[in-house]
């Protein structure tokens, strides 16, 4: 770990010395690494009437939202100033990822700032991970993940980016969150908290918001609560080696430009020295004319002509010096243009690397399943899905080997008696390996088996698929699926294998 940190410091120092703008955040976020190193700092918070998320910022302090610990009926900002608006420390339960329950010593709802939905819980000293705070405004487009407990699903990770960061206290998030995510951290690739999930507009795809980390840092400073800002997730050695190679290339290019400028400056210095010597000789000659003026009255006319000639030459020298100054300025402008062009080439290169890949895919899967509860074999669950691909991972030749995907899947289940039901699901796939899907049954066979109808009550489905050949278009893996109604009565669980293939298309 010490060697990796030293390498990071060397890369940052080299970038600063040469004036080269190299952003490690331009690399895609390693969601798995961030989750492994940061999930231990996330806790689940429960009260008598509600629940939410929180996270450690130090051994004794947990950050969450005001509304996670407020009593029922408290809806206006004005009431946030009063202690009665919140549950007491004895009425709040904090559970860590290890399953341990931590008592709360003190509730600090930041009552001097009722319009900011943040609070801090003080607990006995806890030995574990604490998340650092990014004490500046996060950049738009920054890739991030959120960890929390949406709708009771504990320690869930979702991934996206920052959509907008110049609101009064908030940042707009392109990250999936639900009730139960409130108070959870939004984390960048270095493990730093960039926002605290607050909520959003119902049924809005873009109405997800979090309170920015610089606002949180300002409150912690105001109330004297300690926190750290040092990243806990470091770039991978492959990323650092890539940056080092790019720096070395830039160094060689800059050295060549610097040598050329030095040669031109040396030429200018030589010319300037010659001009100074010539000007000194002219000044000395002028002194001689002055000393001889009394003795050479008869030669005044000739001396006057000589002086006139001297003035003419002096004007030419001044004009020549002005031309040299203009040439030096032109060289400076050229150096600035070269720096600007180098930055444009870097941006273009990053844009090309991001866009070289098929952004859509269609896959077809066939899965024989075994229903555990009724010990029934389901001969076939056939599905077709269309996805949008992003977060490309390339091999040594630059070919896309893996990618993240998000899309819609239609599934038809067949039994020995024939067609049984149709399902429609929303799916997200990470690194071409694990796919999660959630949906509902949209049509099923009647008990008489004579026609297809819409279910009388909602039937929800969920599935997890694992691909054993993530770098190939052929799907071979395992799947686990479940189905239940909205009250979780008589849940059905199935396991099976999956076979299929995918077709990638549409590159821009």
Secondary structure as a PSIPRED ss2 file (coil, helix, strand):
# PSIPRED VFORMAT (PSIPRED V4.0)

   1 X C   1.000  0.000  0.000
   2 X H   0.000  1.000  0.000
   3 X H   0.000  1.000  0.000
   4 X H   0.000  1.000  0.000
   5 X H   0.000  1.000  0.000
   6 X H   0.000  1.000  0.000
   7 X H   0.000  1.000  0.000
   8 X H   0.000  1.000  0.000
   9 X H   0.000  1.000  0.000
  10 X H   0.000  1.000  0.000
  11 X H   0.000  1.000  0.000
  12 X H   0.000  1.000  0.000
  13 X H   0.000  1.000  0.000
  14 X H   0.000  1.000  0.000
  15 X H   0.000  1.000  0.000
  16 X H   0.000  1.000  0.000
  17 X H   0.000  1.000  0.000
  18 X H   0.000  1.000  0.000
  19 X C   1.000  0.000  0.000
  20 X C   1.000  0.000  0.000
  21 X C   1.000  0.000  0.000
  22 X C   1.000  0.000  0.000
  23 X C   1.000  0.000  0.000
  24 X H   0.000  1.000  0.000
  25 X H   0.000  1.000  0.000
  26 X H   0.000  1.000  0.000
  27 X C   1.000  0.000  0.000
  28 X C   1.000  0.000  0.000
  29 X C   1.000  0.000  0.000
  30 X C   1.000  0.000  0.000
  31 X H   0.000  1.000  0.000
  32 X H   0.000  1.000  0.000
  33 X H   0.000  1.000  0.000
  34 X H   0.000  1.000  0.000
  35 X H   0.000  1.000  0.000
  36 X H   0.000  1.000  0.000
  37 X H   0.000  1.000  0.000
  38 X H   0.000  1.000  0.000
  39 X H   0.000  1.000  0.000
  40 X H   0.000  1.000  0.000
  41 X H   0.000  1.000  0.000
  42 X E   0.000  0.000  1.000
  43 X E   0.000  0.000  1.000
  44 X E   0.000  0.000  1.000
  45 X E   0.000  0.000  1.000
  46 X E   0.000  0.000  1.000
  47 X C   1.000  0.000  0.000
  48 X C   1.000  0.000  0.000
  49 X C   1.000  0.000  0.000
  50 X C   1.000  0.000  0.000
  51 X E   0.000  0.000  1.000
  52 X E   0.000  0.000  1.000
  53 X E   0.000  0.000  1.000
  54 X E   0.000  0.000  1.000
  55 X E   0.000  0.000  1.000
  56 X E   0.000  0.000  1.000
  57 X E   0.000  0.000  1.000
  58 X E   0.000  0.000  1.000
  59 X C   1.000  0.000  0.000
  60 X C   1.000  0.000  0.000
  61 X E   0.000  0.000  1.000
  62 X E   0.000  0.000  1.000
  63 X E   0.000  0.000  1.000
  64 X E   0.000  0.000  1.000
  65 X C   1.000  0.000  0.000
  66 X H   0.000  1.000  0.000
  67 X H   0.000  1.000  0.000
  68 X H   0.000  1.000  0.000
  69 X H   0.000  1.000  0.000
  70 X E   0.000  0.000  1.000
  71 X C   1.000  0.000  0.000
  72 X C   1.000  0.000  0.000
  73 X C   1.000  0.000  0.000
  74 X C   1.000  0.000  0.000
  75 X C   1.000  0.000  0.000
  76 X C   1.000  0.000  0.000
  77 X H   0.000  1.000  0.000
  78 X H   0.000  1.000  0.000
  79 X H   0.000  1.000  0.000
  80 X H   0.000  1.000  0.000
  81 X H   0.000  1.000  0.000
  82 X C   1.000  0.000  0.000
  83 X H   0.000  1.000  0.000
  84 X H   0.000  1.000  0.000
  85 X H   0.000  1.000  0.000
  86 X E   0.000  0.000  1.000
  87 X C   1.000  0.000  0.000
  88 X C   1.000  0.000  0.000
  89 X H   0.000  1.000  0.000
  90 X H   0.000  1.000  0.000
  91 X H   0.000  1.000  0.000
  92 X C   1.000  0.000  0.000
  93 X E   0.000  0.000  1.000
  94 X E   0.000  0.000  1.000
  95 X E   0.000  0.000  1.000
  96 X C   1.000  0.000  0.000
  97 X C   1.000  0.000  0.000
  98 X C   1.000  0.000  0.000
  99 X C   1.000  0.000  0.000
 100 X C   1.000  0.000  0.000
 101 X E   0.000  0.000  1.000
 102 X E   0.000  0.000  1.000
 103 X C   1.000  0.000  0.000
 104 X E   0.000  0.000  1.000
 105 X E   0.000  0.000  1.000
 106 X E   0.000  0.000  1.000
 107 X E   0.000  0.000  1.000
 108 X E   0.000  0.000  1.000
 109 X C   1.000  0.000  0.000
 110 X C   1.000  0.000  0.000
 111 X H   0.000  1.000  0.000
 112 X H   0.000  1.000  0.000
 113 X H   0.000  1.000  0.000
 114 X C   1.000  0.000  0.000
 115 X C   1.000  0.000  0.000
 116 X C   1.000  0.000  0.000
 117 X C   1.000  0.000  0.000
 118 X C   1.000  0.000  0.000
 119 X E   0.000  0.000  1.000
 120 X E   0.000  0.000  1.000
 121 X E   0.000  0.000  1.000
 122 X E   0.000  0.000  1.000
 123 X E   0.000  0.000  1.000
 124 X C   1.000  0.000  0.000
 125 X C   1.000  0.000  0.000
 126 X C   1.000  0.000  0.000
 127 X C   1.000  0.000  0.000
 128 X C   1.000  0.000  0.000
 129 X C   1.000  0.000  0.000
 130 X C   1.000  0.000  0.000
 131 X C   1.000  0.000  0.000
 132 X E   0.000  0.000  1.000
 133 X E   0.000  0.000  1.000
 134 X C   1.000  0.000  0.000
 135 X C   1.000  0.000  0.000
 136 X C   1.000  0.000  0.000
 137 X C   1.000  0.000  0.000
 138 X C   1.000  0.000  0.000
 139 X C   1.000  0.000  0.000
 140 X C   1.000  0.000  0.000
 141 X C   1.000  0.000  0.000
 142 X C   1.000  0.000  0.000
 143 X E   0.000  0.000  1.000
 144 X E   0.000  0.000  1.000
 145 X E   0.000  0.000  1.000
 146 X E   0.000  0.000  1.000
 147 X E   0.000  0.000  1.000
 148 X E   0.000  0.000  1.000
 149 X C   1.000  0.000  0.000
 150 X H   0.000  1.000  0.000
 151 X H   0.000  1.000  0.000
 152 X H   0.000  1.000  0.000
 153 X C   1.000  0.000  0.000
 154 X C   1.000  0.000  0.000
 155 X C   1.000  0.000  0.000
 156 X E   0.000  0.000  1.000
 157 X E   0.000  0.000  1.000
 158 X E   0.000  0.000  1.000
 159 X E   0.000  0.000  1.000
 160 X E   0.000  0.000  1.000
 161 X E   0.000  0.000  1.000
 162 X E   0.000  0.000  1.000
 163 X E   0.000  0.000  1.000
 164 X E   0.000  0.000  1.000
 165 X C   1.000  0.000  0.000
 166 X C   1.000  0.000  0.000
 167 X C   1.000  0.000  0.000
 168 X C   1.000  0.000  0.000
 169 X C   1.000  0.000  0.000
 170 X E   0.000  0.000  1.000
 171 X E   0.000  0.000  1.000
 172 X E   0.000  0.000  1.000
 173 X E   0.000  0.000  1.000
 174 X E   0.000  0.000  1.000
 175 X C   1.000  0.000  0.000
 176 X C   1.000  0.000  0.000
 177 X C   1.000  0.000  0.000
 178 X C   1.000  0.000  0.000
 179 X C   1.000  0.000  0.000
 180 X C   1.000  0.000  0.000
 181 X C   1.000  0.000  0.000
 182 X C   1.000  0.000  0.000
 183 X C   1.000  0.000  0.000
 184 X C   1.000  0.000  0.000
 185 X E   0.000  0.000  1.000
 186 X E   0.000  0.000  1.000
 187 X E   0.000  0.000  1.000
 188 X C   1.000  0.000  0.000
 189 X C   1.000  0.000  0.000
 190 X C   1.000  0.000  0.000
 191 X C   1.000  0.000  0.000
 192 X E   0.000  0.000  1.000
 193 X E   0.000  0.000  1.000
 194 X E   0.000  0.000  1.000
 195 X E   0.000  0.000  1.000
 196 X E   0.000  0.000  1.000
 197 X E   0.000  0.000  1.000
 198 X E   0.000  0.000  1.000
 199 X E   0.000  0.000  1.000
 200 X E   0.000  0.000  1.000
 201 X C   1.000  0.000  0.000
 202 X C   1.000  0.000  0.000
 203 X C   1.000  0.000  0.000
 204 X C   1.000  0.000  0.000
 205 X C   1.000  0.000  0.000
 206 X C   1.000  0.000  0.000
 207 X C   1.000  0.000  0.000
 208 X E   0.000  0.000  1.000
 209 X E   0.000  0.000  1.000
 210 X E   0.000  0.000  1.000
 211 X E   0.000  0.000  1.000
 212 X E   0.000  0.000  1.000
 213 X H   0.000  1.000  0.000
 214 X H   0.000  1.000  0.000
 215 X H   0.000  1.000  0.000
 216 X H   0.000  1.000  0.000
 217 X H   0.000  1.000  0.000
 218 X H   0.000  1.000  0.000
 219 X H   0.000  1.000  0.000
 220 X H   0.000  1.000  0.000
 221 X H   0.000  1.000  0.000
 222 X H   0.000  1.000  0.000
 223 X C   1.000  0.000  0.000
 224 X C   1.000  0.000  0.000
 225 X C   1.000  0.000  0.000
 226 X C   1.000  0.000  0.000
 227 X C   1.000  0.000  0.000
 228 X C   1.000  0.000  0.000
 229 X C   1.000  0.000  0.000
 230 X C   1.000  0.000  0.000
 231 X C   1.000  0.000  0.000
 232 X C   1.000  0.000  0.000
 233 X C   1.000  0.000  0.000
 234 X C   1.000  0.000  0.000
 235 X C   1.000  0.000  0.000
 236 X C   1.000  0.000  0.000
 237 X H   0.000  1.000  0.000
 238 X H   0.000  1.000  0.000
 239 X H   0.000  1.000  0.000
 240 X H   0.000  1.000  0.000
 241 X H   0.000  1.000  0.000
 242 X H   0.000  1.000  0.000
 243 X H   0.000  1.000  0.000
 244 X H   0.000  1.000  0.000
 245 X H   0.000  1.000  0.000
 246 X H   0.000  1.000  0.000
 247 X H   0.000  1.000  0.000
 248 X H   0.000  1.000  0.000
 249 X H   0.000  1.000  0.000
 250 X H   0.000  1.000  0.000
 251 X H   0.000  1.000  0.000
 252 X H   0.000  1.000  0.000
 253 X H   0.000  1.000  0.000
 254 X H   0.000  1.000  0.000
 255 X H   0.000  1.000  0.000
 256 X H   0.000  1.000  0.000
 257 X H   0.000  1.000  0.000
 258 X H   0.000  1.000  0.000
 259 X H   0.000  1.000  0.000
 260 X H   0.000  1.000  0.000
 261 X H   0.000  1.000  0.000
 262 X H   0.000  1.000  0.000
 263 X H   0.000  1.000  0.000
 264 X H   0.000  1.000  0.000
 265 X H   0.000  1.000  0.000
 266 X H   0.000  1.000  0.000
 267 X H   0.000  1.000  0.000
 268 X H   0.000  1.000  0.000
 269 X H   0.000  1.000  0.000
 270 X H   0.000  1.000  0.000
 271 X H   0.000  1.000  0.000
 272 X H   0.000  1.000  0.000
 273 X H   0.000  1.000  0.000
 274 X H   0.000  1.000  0.000
 275 X H   0.000  1.000  0.000
 276 X H   0.000  1.000  0.000
 277 X H   0.000  1.000  0.000
 278 X H   0.000  1.000  0.000
 279 X H   0.000  1.000  0.000
 280 X H   0.000  1.000  0.000
 281 X H   0.000  1.000  0.000
 282 X H   0.000  1.000  0.000
 283 X H   0.000  1.000  0.000
 284 X H   0.000  1.000  0.000
 285 X H   0.000  1.000  0.000
 286 X H   0.000  1.000  0.000
 287 X H   0.000  1.000  0.000
 288 X H   0.000  1.000  0.000
 289 X H   0.000  1.000  0.000
 290 X H   0.000  1.000  0.000
 291 X H   0.000  1.000  0.000
 292 X H   0.000  1.000  0.000
 293 X C   1.000  0.000  0.000
 294 X C   1.000  0.000  0.000
 295 X C   1.000  0.000  0.000
 296 X C   1.000  0.000  0.000
 297 X H   0.000  1.000  0.000
 298 X H   0.000  1.000  0.000
 299 X H   0.000  1.000  0.000
 300 X H   0.000  1.000  0.000
 301 X H   0.000  1.000  0.000
 302 X H   0.000  1.000  0.000
 303 X H   0.000  1.000  0.000
 304 X H   0.000  1.000  0.000
 305 X H   0.000  1.000  0.000
 306 X H   0.000  1.000  0.000
 307 X H   0.000  1.000  0.000
 308 X H   0.000  1.000  0.000
 309 X H   0.000  1.000  0.000
 310 X H   0.000  1.000  0.000
 311 X H   0.000  1.000  0.000
 312 X H   0.000  1.000  0.000
 313 X H   0.000  1.000  0.000
 314 X H   0.000  1.000  0.000
 315 X H   0.000  1.000  0.000
 316 X H   0.000  1.000  0.000
 317 X H   0.000  1.000  0.000
 318 X H   0.000  1.000  0.000
 319 X H   0.000  1.000  0.000
 320 X H   0.000  1.000  0.000
 321 X H   0.000  1.000  0.000
 322 X H   0.000  1.000  0.000
 323 X H   0.000  1.000  0.000
 324 X H   0.000  1.000  0.000
 325 X H   0.000  1.000  0.000
 326 X H   0.000  1.000  0.000
 327 X H   0.000  1.000  0.000
 328 X H   0.000  1.000  0.000
 329 X H   0.000  1.000  0.000
 330 X H   0.000  1.000  0.000
 331 X H   0.000  1.000  0.000
 332 X H   0.000  1.000  0.000
 333 X H   0.000  1.000  0.000
 334 X H   0.000  1.000  0.000
 335 X H   0.000  1.000  0.000
 336 X H   0.000  1.000  0.000
 337 X H   0.000  1.000  0.000
 338 X H   0.000  1.000  0.000
 339 X H   0.000  1.000  0.000
 340 X H   0.000  1.000  0.000
 341 X H   0.000  1.000  0.000
 342 X H   0.000  1.000  0.000
 343 X H   0.000  1.000  0.000
 344 X H   0.000  1.000  0.000
 345 X H   0.000  1.000  0.000
 346 X H   0.000  1.000  0.000
 347 X H   0.000  1.000  0.000
 348 X H   0.000  1.000  0.000
 349 X H   0.000  1.000  0.000
 350 X H   0.000  1.000  0.000
 351 X H   0.000  1.000  0.000
 352 X H   0.000  1.000  0.000
 353 X H   0.000  1.000  0.000
 354 X H   0.000  1.000  0.000
 355 X H   0.000  1.000  0.000
 356 X C   1.000  0.000  0.000
 357 X C   1.000  0.000  0.000
 358 X C   1.000  0.000  0.000
 359 X C   1.000  0.000  0.000
 360 X E   0.000  0.000  1.000
 361 X E   0.000  0.000  1.000
 362 X E   0.000  0.000  1.000
 363 X E   0.000  0.000  1.000
 364 X E   0.000  0.000  1.000
 365 X E   0.000  0.000  1.000
 366 X E   0.000  0.000  1.000
 367 X E   0.000  0.000  1.000
 368 X E   0.000  0.000  1.000
 369 X E   0.000  0.000  1.000
 370 X E   0.000  0.000  1.000
 371 X E   0.000  0.000  1.000
 372 X C   1.000  0.000  0.000
 373 X C   1.000  0.000  0.000
 374 X C   1.000  0.000  0.000
 375 X C   1.000  0.000  0.000
 376 X E   0.000  0.000  1.000
 377 X E   0.000  0.000  1.000
 378 X E   0.000  0.000  1.000
 379 X E   0.000  0.000  1.000
 380 X E   0.000  0.000  1.000
 381 X E   0.000  0.000  1.000
 382 X E   0.000  0.000  1.000
 383 X E   0.000  0.000  1.000
 384 X E   0.000  0.000  1.000
 385 X E   0.000  0.000  1.000
 386 X E   0.000  0.000  1.000
 387 X E   0.000  0.000  1.000
 388 X E   0.000  0.000  1.000
 389 X E   0.000  0.000  1.000
 390 X E   0.000  0.000  1.000
 391 X E   0.000  0.000  1.000
 392 X E   0.000  0.000  1.000
 393 X E   0.000  0.000  1.000
 394 X E   0.000  0.000  1.000
 395 X C   1.000  0.000  0.000
 396 X C   1.000  0.000  0.000
 397 X C   1.000  0.000  0.000
 398 X C   1.000  0.000  0.000
 399 X C   1.000  0.000  0.000
 400 X E   0.000  0.000  1.000
 401 X E   0.000  0.000  1.000
 402 X E   0.000  0.000  1.000
 403 X E   0.000  0.000  1.000
 404 X E   0.000  0.000  1.000
 405 X E   0.000  0.000  1.000
 406 X E   0.000  0.000  1.000
 407 X E   0.000  0.000  1.000
 408 X E   0.000  0.000  1.000
 409 X E   0.000  0.000  1.000
 410 X E   0.000  0.000  1.000
 411 X E   0.000  0.000  1.000
 412 X E   0.000  0.000  1.000
 413 X E   0.000  0.000  1.000
 414 X E   0.000  0.000  1.000
 415 X E   0.000  0.000  1.000
 416 X C   1.000  0.000  0.000
 417 X C   1.000  0.000  0.000
 418 X E   0.000  0.000  1.000
 419 X E   0.000  0.000  1.000
 420 X E   0.000  0.000  1.000
 421 X E   0.000  0.000  1.000
 422 X E   0.000  0.000  1.000
 423 X E   0.000  0.000  1.000
 424 X E   0.000  0.000  1.000
 425 X E   0.000  0.000  1.000
 426 X E   0.000  0.000  1.000
 427 X E   0.000  0.000  1.000
 428 X E   0.000  0.000  1.000
 429 X E   0.000  0.000  1.000
 430 X E   0.000  0.000  1.000
 431 X C   1.000  0.000  0.000
 432 X C   1.000  0.000  0.000
 433 X C   1.000  0.000  0.000
 434 X E   0.000  0.000  1.000
 435 X E   0.000  0.000  1.000
 436 X E   0.000  0.000  1.000
 437 X E   0.000  0.000  1.000
 438 X E   0.000  0.000  1.000
 439 X E   0.000  0.000  1.000
 440 X E   0.000  0.000  1.000
 441 X E   0.000  0.000  1.000
 442 X E   0.000  0.000  1.000
 443 X E   0.000  0.000  1.000
 444 X E   0.000  0.000  1.000
 445 X E   0.000  0.000  1.000
 446 X C   1.000  0.000  0.000
 447 X C   1.000  0.000  0.000
 448 X C   1.000  0.000  0.000
 449 X C   1.000  0.000  0.000
 450 X C   1.000  0.000  0.000
 451 X C   1.000  0.000  0.000
 452 X E   0.000  0.000  1.000
 453 X E   0.000  0.000  1.000
 454 X C   1.000  0.000  0.000
 455 X C   1.000  0.000  0.000
 456 X C   1.000  0.000  0.000
 457 X C   1.000  0.000  0.000
 458 X C   1.000  0.000  0.000
 459 X E   0.000  0.000  1.000
 460 X E   0.000  0.000  1.000
 461 X E   0.000  0.000  1.000
 462 X E   0.000  0.000  1.000
 463 X E   0.000  0.000  1.000
 464 X E   0.000  0.000  1.000
 465 X E   0.000  0.000  1.000
 466 X E   0.000  0.000  1.000
 467 X E   0.000  0.000  1.000
 468 X C   1.000  0.000  0.000
 469 X C   1.000  0.000  0.000
 470 X C   1.000  0.000  0.000
 471 X C   1.000  0.000  0.000
 472 X C   1.000  0.000  0.000
 473 X C   1.000  0.000  0.000
 474 X E   0.000  0.000  1.000
 475 X E   0.000  0.000  1.000
 476 X E   0.000  0.000  1.000
 477 X E   0.000  0.000  1.000
 478 X E   0.000  0.000  1.000
 479 X E   0.000  0.000  1.000
 480 X E   0.000  0.000  1.000
 481 X E   0.000  0.000  1.000
 482 X E   0.000  0.000  1.000
 483 X E   0.000  0.000  1.000
 484 X E   0.000  0.000  1.000
 485 X E   0.000  0.000  1.000
 486 X C   1.000  0.000  0.000
 487 X C   1.000  0.000  0.000
 488 X C   1.000  0.000  0.000
 489 X C   1.000  0.000  0.000
 490 X C   1.000  0.000  0.000
 491 X C   1.000  0.000  0.000
 492 X E   0.000  0.000  1.000
 493 X E   0.000  0.000  1.000
 494 X E   0.000  0.000  1.000
 495 X E   0.000  0.000  1.000
 496 X E   0.000  0.000  1.000
 497 X E   0.000  0.000  1.000
 498 X E   0.000  0.000  1.000
 499 X E   0.000  0.000  1.000
 500 X E   0.000  0.000  1.000
 501 X E   0.000  0.000  1.000
 502 X E   0.000  0.000  1.000
 503 X E   0.000  0.000  1.000
 504 X E   0.000  0.000  1.000
 505 X E   0.000  0.000  1.000
 506 X C   1.000  0.000  0.000
 507 X C   1.000  0.000  0.000
 508 X C   1.000  0.000  0.000
